[in-house]
Amino acid sequence: MSPTSQKTRSNPVSAAMRPVNSLVERFIPSALVFAIVLTVVVAIMALALTGSSPVEVVQGWGDGLSGLLSFMTQMALILLLGHTLANTRPVRRLLSFLGGVPRGPIQAYVFVFVVAAVASLITWGLGLVVGALLAKEVAAQLKAKGIRLHFPMLVAAAFSGFVVWHMGYSGSGPLTAATEGSFLAEQIGRTISVSETTFSLWNILAAIATVIVVGAALSLVAPPRR
């Protein structure tokens, strides 16, 4: 039996997903293509449904893009600061310590997800970076112990922690509603404190329930140990 056949038999999940992976890699376009196509679709709809001229549509697109510059800068700054914080010496030491906690593949997937979720609740930029760095650390330490795991699954678990970010302190919706003079405050008629949203009991319970459900799902879909 060839090495390829042996690998396919020992890892049936990988063999079953190979046609799907090939299809996605070949035909799914990049994010930029989606952005361009959606821009064209919205422009056509604006011309057909609003009675605007082509010049007005282009001007509206330009005004909207420039209006997003401050928001895009804020998001980029959050990600940059999250990356900076995650690479400080104390945090890297903590990640190195945490990397030695999991004793097996299933523990690794769930543990990395939970840590990334907690970091995402603090700020989404920190969650993205911490999840990626912790996944690398856990993989390296388990490899040193001779324990094999499915690294793509580990990375997926790390970025799955991002699912609860909007329930945390960097949630754009709650923060906007709590800002004086924001469009949400004007529409609602008052500002809504984060104590009524982010730190409310129902939101905390929802975040805990989400972490439990996703963690359980990751343990169930994890590929078998090879």
C-alpha angles and dihedrals in degrees: 000000000000121000089245092055091047091051091049093051093046093048108038093163091060091047092051093049096046095088090048092049091049091050093050094045092049104042111020107094126220124271090257091060090053090050093051094046093048090048091054092046093051091047091052091048091049091052093046101041107030103040091234120151121241090253091053091049092052091047091049090051091051094047091049093049093050090047089058094054094089091048093048090049091052092050092048090049092051091052092046093049091046090053091047093050093047091053097051116115097250093049093046089051089050091049090049090053093046090049089068095053101083114078098188144016098270091047089049095054095047095040094051090048093051094048091047090049092052090048090048090054088058093048131332093231091056091048094055094049097040091050093053095045094045091050090056092046094049092047092050095049094046090048089053088054091050094250115138123210139170103265096195087055090050091052091048089052091050094053092042087073086074089073092087099043095108090055088060137075095282095054105137095209098055092041092051091049089051094051118099112241096012120142090250092053090050093050094045094041096235142039118265115220119228086240086072094047121016096028097035118120094242092054093047091050091047091052092049092048091049092052091049094048096045092044090053091047091052091052090051098048095041111123116249119267111271 
